[in-house]
Amino acid sequence: MAARQPFTDSDTADEAVRATCDDATTCKRFASSKGYWKDPYIQYFVRSVGERKAPEINRGYYARVRGVNNLLDKFVRKTDCNCQIINLGAGLDTTFWRLKDENLMPKKYFEVDFPTVVARKIHNIKTKPPLSKPLIETHSSDSLLLDGHSLDSDRYCIIGLDLRDVVTLDEKLRRFQLNPELPTLLLSECVLVYMNPAQSSKLLHWAAETFHTAMFINYEQANMVDRFGQVMIENLRRRQCNLAGVEACRSLDSQKERFLQTGWEHADALDMMTVYGLLPQDDLARIESLEFLDEKELLQQLLQHYCICWANKDTLRLGLSQLSF
């Protein structure tokens, strides 16, 4: 009988990172239930709306969802859907189903996350017809390739692995028909910050080397060197969540620099307060009427400590550097 492996600090840290998936999903479930945006699929991953979230949290998630979708949808339209998307650390995200409903389906949509997270998501997909039906409708044969930690169809694939293992990431994506010649959008939301700088640099470098025409959207912390940023770090540390990659979150410039140093041609970054102000004004007026916000300064501080950074390389000259808010 094999000796049982000791439980290490890194196991505890990874478990804490996996728990952030549930935090994000429950916050999105609550905000969408309040009418901040429509997501008819998130209910199949989180049954209960859960306890009330503060208005500034709901508005923060609204800015995150709208901001990321804004760039993602522009990329898909720019390529006329002749592209693929790789969602790194996807958690229980529902973007694939939204894109299908909005006729913005890429050639293939890949998701990668820890095996335990992926196993849960596959179980939900298998047991909830509103989730499985869109996969079956876009699949050409009778059976899907399915095991405990991966599911593959013609247009959607989910893979369970550790993103710090870039060799296995490349191997498994290629096994499931990743096409390096296709324009590719890579997406990560609060993922790179949990890797140390060497690990995240390796991942970004792999992406820049693998795809000649690509865009990377990264939603993450920024401006973390002030007192508010230090409090955020301390709060996460108390939950065993160590921000191993916080060095890249010092400023918007440091966020851009990490891409420019790993083979990307062009990079932009905006803090979420700026993104919030650039979102459609009529929709902002609508969501701001949903709940009274007492702590306007707190919302501003929160949004100033997150950002969207996007980078590209554009061998096909699609005009990716023009994509912005």
N, C-alpha and C positions, 0 to 999 in steps of 0.2 A: 504494500500500500504506500502510495506517494506521501511524503511528508507534507504537512500543511504549511503553506507559505505564511510567514509572519505578516501581519497587517502593518503597513508602513505609513509614515506621514504623507507620502505622495498619494496613497490610496485615499486617505481622509480628504486631502485637497481635491482630488478628482471627484469624490462623492459630493463635496460642497459645490463644485462647478456644475455637476449634473443637476443639483438642486436648483440652480439658477434658471434652468429650463422650465421648471414648474412655476417659479416666481413670475417669469415673463409671460407664460401662457395664462396664468390666472389673472394677471393684470390686464392682458389683452381681452380676455373673456369679459371681465367686468366693464372695461371701457366700451367695448362693442355693445354690451347689453344696455348701456346708458345712451347709446345712439351716436357715439363719437365717429364711428364708421361701421359699415356693414361687414360682418363675417359670419355667414350662415354655417360654416364648417367647424369653427373652433369649439362649438358645443359638443362635438363628438370626441374631442380630446379632453375637455374639462367639463364634466357634467354640471357642476354647481357654479353659480355666479360668484359665490364666496362672499367674504366680508367686504364691506364698503372700502373703496380706495379713495385717498384724498384727491380733490380736483386737480392739484398740480401734477400728481402722478398720472392721472388720466390724460391731461393735456400733453404731458411729456411723451406718453406712448402714442398719442395721436400724431405728434410731430415726427416721431420715429417711423411709424407705419407709413404716413403720407410722404415723408421725405424719401425713404428708401424706395417706395413704390414709384415715385415720380421719376427717379433716375432709371430704375429697372425697366419700367414701361417704355421710356424713351429709347433705351438700348434695343429692346425687342422690336419696336416700330422702325428704328433706323435700319435694322437688318431684315425687315419684312418677315420676321419670325424665322428666318433662316439662320438660327443660332442655337446654342445650348447654354443652359444655366447650371452652375454648380453652387449649391447652398452649403457652405461649410459650417458645421455646428448648427444644423437646421432646427434641432429640437422638434417641437410639435407645430412648426410653422405650416400655414395653409395656403401659401402663395401658389402652388401648383394648381389647386382647385379654382382659385380666383382667376388665374390666367386662362384656364379652360373656359370658364363662364364668360370671360370678356373677349374671347377669340384672339388671345395673345399668346397662344401656346408655342413655345420654342420647339425645335426638332426633338429635343430631349431635355428633361429636367432631372438633375441629379441632386440627391441630398446625402450628406455624410454627417454622422455623429457617433458618440460612444455606443458600443454594442447594446448596452442596457437600455438606452434611450430609444434606439432603433427597434429593439424587440417590442417595446411598448407601442410604438407607433404602428408597426406592422400588425400587431394584435388588433389595434383600433381599426385599421384599414380593412382587415379581414372580416371583422364582426359588425361593421357599420356600412350598410349598402350605399348611403350617400357618399361615402369615401371611396368604396371599391368600384362602384359603377362607372365613374369617369375614367378609371384606369382600364377597365374592361372595354369600354366604348372606344378607346384610342389604341387598342391592342389588336394585332392581326390574327393571332392564333388562339386556340381554345384555352391554353394553360399559361399561367404566369410562372416565371422562375422564382421560387420562393424557398427560403430556409429561415432559420431562427434570426439571422442577423443581416439578411439582405432580401430585397424584393426587386425584381426587374421586369418591366414591361417595355413595349416599344417606345413610349413617350415619358415614362417616369421610372426612376430607379432610386432606391434608398439602400445605403451601405453602412454597416456598423464597423467602425474602426477608430483608432486613435489618430487624430490629425497630426500629431507629432511624428508619426511614422510615414514620412513622405514616400518612401519606396513602395510600401504596401498600398498607399493611397493611389499612386500612379498605376500600379499593377491592376488593382481592382476596378478602377474607373475604365481602363482600357478593356478589361475583360467584359465589361457591360456596355461596350460600344461607344465609349468616349471618342470623339473625332477631333483631333488637334487642329485640323484644317478649318473647322467651322469657327466663325466669330463666337467668342465665349464670354459670358458674364459670370464672374465669381462674386459671391456675396458672403460676408461674415458680419454678425452682429454680436458684439461683446464676446468675442471668441479669442482673438489674437492676444488680448490683454492677459489671458490666463496661461499663456505660454511664455517661456523665457525668451529674451531677444534673439538668441541663436536659433531656437526652434521656429519662431514666427518668420524670421528672415529666410530660413530654409524653405518654408512653405511658399512665401511670396516669390522667392527666386525660382522655385519649381514652376509656379504658374506663369511667370514671365518667360521662362525658357520653353515651356510646353506649347504655349499658344502665341501665334504671330499676330493675331488680331483679337484683342481682349480688353475687357473693362473689369476692374475690381472695385466693389463698393464695400466700404468698411464703416460700420456704425460702432462708436466706441467712446470711451472717456477722453477728455481733453482738458487742458489748462489745470492740471492736477497739482501744480506746485504751490498753490495758495492754501490758506487755512481751510477753506471749504473742501478742497480736494483732499487734504490730509484727513479730515473728519470722515469723508467717504471711504478712504482706504482703511482707516481704523475700524469703521463699522463693519466692513466686509471681512476684515481680519478676525474680528470677534466671532464671525460665523465660519471660521476656518477657510475663508476664501482669500487666498493670497493673490494679489495682482502682480504676477511674476513679470509681466511685460509693461508695467506702468511707465517705464522710462520713455517709451515711445509716445506716451500720452501727456508729455510736459506741455505741449503747445500744438497749435495747428501746423506750424512749420515742422515740428518733429514727426507729426503724423504723415505729412507729405514726404519728408526726407526718407522715411523707412521704405517707401515705394521706389523713389528715385535711386536709392542705393542698391536695389535688388533687381534692376533691369527694366523697370517701367519707364516709359518715355515722358509721361506728363502726369501731374498730380494736382488736385485741387482739394481744399477742405474748408468747410464752414461750420461754425458752432451752431448748435440747435436753436439758439435764440434767433440767429440770423435766418436759418431755414424756416422757422416758425413764421417770421415776418414775411417770407417770400411765398408762402402757401396762398392759394386763392382766398381773397379777402371775404367773399360771400360765405365760403365754408367756415372760415375762422369765426365770422360773426355768428354763424349757426351754432358752432360747438361752444363758443363762449357764453351763449345763452342757456346752455344745458344745466350748468351748475354755477352757483356763486363762488367766486374765488377771492378769499380773504387775503391769502398770502402771495400777493403778486411778486414781491421781492424774492421769495423762496423759489417760485417758478422760474424767475429770471436767472437766479443762481444755478438751479438745476440744469437749465437748458444751456447755460454758458459752460458747463462742465461735461457736456457730451458734444459729439460732432459727427458729421458724415464726411469721410474722405473718399475720394474716388480717383482712380488712376487708370491710365490706358496705354496700350501700344496698338498702332493702327496701320499695319502693313498693307491692308486692303484699301486704305484711304477712304474709309466710310464717313469720316468727319466726327470721330468719337470725341475728340478734344473739344468740340462745340457743345457737347451734352452738358447741361447745367440746369439750375433752377430758373 
